[in-house]
Structures are given as C-alpha cells and as structure tokens.
Amino acid sequence: MNQHLDTDLDAAPARERAAALARLPELLGSPTLRILSVATTGLRQAHPVQIVVLDGDGRTLLDTLVHTDQPIEPDAQALHGVQAAQLADAPRLAQVMEDLERLTWYGNDVVAFNPGFTIDALVRACRAQGVEAFGMGHWVDGQALLTPICGVYNWTRGAWGRLSLAQAIGQQPMPGHFAAIGTALGNAQRLAYLLRWHGTPQDAPAEPEAETSGCRECWRHGQPDCGFACYPPSDAHVHEDRA
C-alpha cells in the first residue's frame, strides 16, 4: 500500500476525534441544549415507558412515566425499574408528546444517546395510539458523537467499535447523586455529564511519541501493557475484547 495512504489511514481516527471534540463546545454553548433519554418496554417492538429531558446544565425539564398497555420485558424492567403497575395512571402518550415536542422541536439542540432507537419507539407508540408524531430528525446522535472520543478504533476493520453508554463512561467517576444507570434519568444525567466533561478543556497526559514501544490501546485505556509492541498500531494485534 502507498505510504501516504497508510499515513492517512493512521491519522483518520485522530481527525474524527478532533472533529467530535470541536463539536462539543458548540453544543454546550447552545442555550437550548436538551439531553433526552427514554426507557422502553424492551428491545423488540419497543414502546416508551418513561421520558426524561434535561437542559445543558443537567437540570430536569421533563421526567414522566408514559402509559402503555404493552408488556415490559423482564430484562428491561430489571434495567430501568419501571413496572406495569406504575403505568396504569401515568400520563397518556398524547399529553407527553405535547410536552416533548415543546422541549425538543426544531430550534433546540437535542442529544440522545441512540436517537434512532428512541425515535422508532416513539413513532411506534404514536401509531399504536393514534397520536400524531412530530419532527425528530434533527436530534443529535450522542453515541456517534462520543464514539471517537471514548471508543476504541479497530484497525483491522478500519472502523470504530460500537460504543455503549457504560463503555463511554468507563472509569470516569460520576456524581453520587445521579440516579441509577439504566434508568431514563440516570442515563440522561450521565450523558449530559460526559458531554460537558469532554467538551471542557481538561489537563490530560500527552500521547506517547511514535517511537514508544508498547500497545496503543493499553495506553489509551490506562491498562497494563499487554506485551505487543504495536505503536503505531498494526493489523497484527487488535484488542477484540474492546473493539
């Protein structure tokens, strides 16, 4: 392969990370930044059971359960803690969608960790209950935004590995007053915190020089060196358990 092309490929993750970091101050500077998180009935044919919207400073603008007759998958209930009995007298979707539209309509900078899944769940519920949905295509994908910042690049595939919210958090300490991870409020709080943490200049160790021997991925994740001398990274060694 052409040497210049090799250099371009090696530099691609750094460029993508720099672009993501440059985007964060723009979002954080928006007076209409909104952090959205939705708990659902599960992963299959999901319907919303709780919706949370925070402002850019982490203040709660909306935190509501959502009535549904759909069964909640046991794994989902164990994660977010919402039980069917709590939804019997919860606000109806039509009312909640009015509040959600007011907070996340065009002109607001809305960030959700996985907006595709969230939008699908909301639209599915709207169709099932005869409620008119509204435009959500402008919502920002927090997962895609944080992946070049917090994720691991797989040099064999030439792509970033899929990033979960827990992986994005990693070893980053979180404030003790946050709700549990997995809940709509807890996930929204953590996403807002991560955006602000990475979007604010921090003192960080300098990246090792190119001649440093050792594993790039071990260095990036603060792990003991695995013994592979793969810096710069090579296709000979990929952390498949992290990719």
Stockholm file with secondary structure:
# STOCKHOLM 1.0

chainA/1-243         MNQHLDTDLDAAPARERAAALARLPELLGSPTLRILSVATTGLRQAHPVQIVVLDGDGRTLLDTLVHTDQPIEPDAQALHGVQAAQLADAPRLAQVMEDLERLTWYGNDVVAFNPGFTIDALVRACRAQGVEAFGMGHWVDGQALLTPICGVYNWTRGAWGRLSLAQAIGQQPMPGHFAAIGTALGNAQRLAYLLRWHGTPQDAPAEPEAETSGCRECWRHGQPDCGFACYPPSDAHVHEDRA
#=GR chainA/1-243 SS CCHHHHHHHHHHHHHHHHHHHHHHHHHHTCTTEEEEEEEESCSSSCCEEEEEEEETTSCEEEEEECCCCSCCCHHHHHHHCCCHHHHTTSCCHHHHHHHHHHHHSTTSEEEESSHHHHHHHHHHHHHHHTCCCCCCTTCEEHHHHHHHHHSCEETTTTEECCCCHHHHHTTCCCCTTSCCTTSHHHHHHHHHHHHHHHHSCCCCCCCCCTTCCSCHHHHHTTCCCCSCCCSSCCTTCCCTTTC
#=GC SS_cons         CCHHHHHHHHHHHHHHHHHHHHHHHHHHTCTTEEEEEEEESCSSSCCEEEEEEEETTSCEEEEEECCCCSCCCHHHHHHHCCCHHHHTTSCCHHHHHHHHHHHHSTTSEEEESSHHHHHHHHHHHHHHHTCCCCCCTTCEEHHHHHHHHHSCEETTTTEECCCCHHHHHTTCCCCTTSCCTTSHHHHHHHHHHHHHHHHSCCCCCCCCCTTCCSCHHHHHTTCCCCSCCCSSCCTTCCCTTTC
//
